[in-house]
């Protein structure tokens, strides 16, 4: 599981949840506060009308009041020429005559005996007038009303607002409050994700040296770039790398020293066996073969140690076709003993590859020797060289027993021989060949013959351009 992805998901989910809760809370609270504000404005409008009625009652008769109130509190009429009350972009009426929302207001004035002096609401609840806030139905709409009775004149005064307009204004204002938050939320999430990525960049700097570290070049990490939270982990990894480097160095030194120390006594032992072999070939023939196997094992161990350490690896451009031809010529004596015909099909021509020619020759001789060792007599070993991408493909196919698909990866391991009855190797040939291919930035794979017959095909791909050292590819 990616820590960056997990942390980004947790942070963004938390921010998103909190922001949505805050937006919902802000929306609800804004609606509530705006409803209270509209109620306060409704009461204020009613009291203004109350003051007007008190003034008019002192100067005019009851018969004159309806006309004066209608003229004073008359609202813009929907049929006013040149005025579109329903147009959203025409809120302020032409000529500054008013606002389109004025038609959503209504005023009512009754005498103490509840005789109407002004009624623009035309509601059917005048019989049940109650002081304070209430609701009324008129013209198919629901209205919020505020009613009071003037203590001086005894007149009833009521002001009403249409409910749908109140809700529309409340929603617009509430959405206006939370809209900046909703717009900023994606930017906030992106910023949080970018900040997390930036915060983990020092860990990526620590990862690259480990990913590109070669077994022959193990070195401690630079803990100066490590964040304080992982400083202890970096120090522990550095301690592990030091111990691993020491263990690998001891292993390489032991393998090299043991192989060098064994080479001389084995050579001397074979010379002595050759002398007694002339007297009794039947008794000492098997001993000489065993010594030869030990000498071959020592040589392979020395070669493997040199390949692992990358010693004397100075690649230059060489003709791969010539190297393959020379390798086939080197194993020709082994092929003649079993009457095996090594065939080369070269489709590459002048195949220039930046490589270590001796190591590529060793790789090819190892594969060809294995093919000869496990192939029956009077068979053919086919070697095919062809261009492939930015490099070249070499395939060596024999007619031996082959290797089951589930055992092929194991067969490439060191000191593994799948069938102890066949051959006299130590199980290092394929491991050395793969290590040489990796050292050149190439690959070695095992597969079946393309014609479906029994046998094994070993494929090697080598890049034409210079390749990094093993472990750094």
Buried (B, 14 or more C-beta within 10 A) or exposed (E): EEEBEEBBEEBBEEBBEEBBEEBEEBBEEBBEBBBEBBBEEBBEBBBBBBEBBBEBBEEEEEEEBBEBBBEEBEEBEEEEEEBEBEEEEEEEBEEEEBEBBEBBBBBBBBBEEEEEBBBBBEBEBBEEBEEEEBEBEBEEEEBBBBBBBBEEBEBBBBBBBBBEBBBEBBBEBBBEBBEEBEEEBEEBBEEBBEEBEEEBEBBEEBEEBEEEBBBBEBEBBEBEEBBEEBEEBBBEBBEEBEEEBEEBEEEBEEBBEBBEEBBEEBEEBBEEBEEEBEEEEEEBEEBBEEBBBBBBBBEBBBBBBBBBBBEEBEBEEBBBBEBBBBBBEBBEEBBEEEEBEBEBEBEBEEBBBBBBBEBBBBBBBBBBBBBBBBBBEEBBBBBBBBEBEEBBBBBBBBBBBBBEEEEBEEBBEBEBBEEEEEBEBBBBBBBBBBBBBBBBBBBBBBBBBEEEEEBBBBBBBBBBEEBEBBBEB
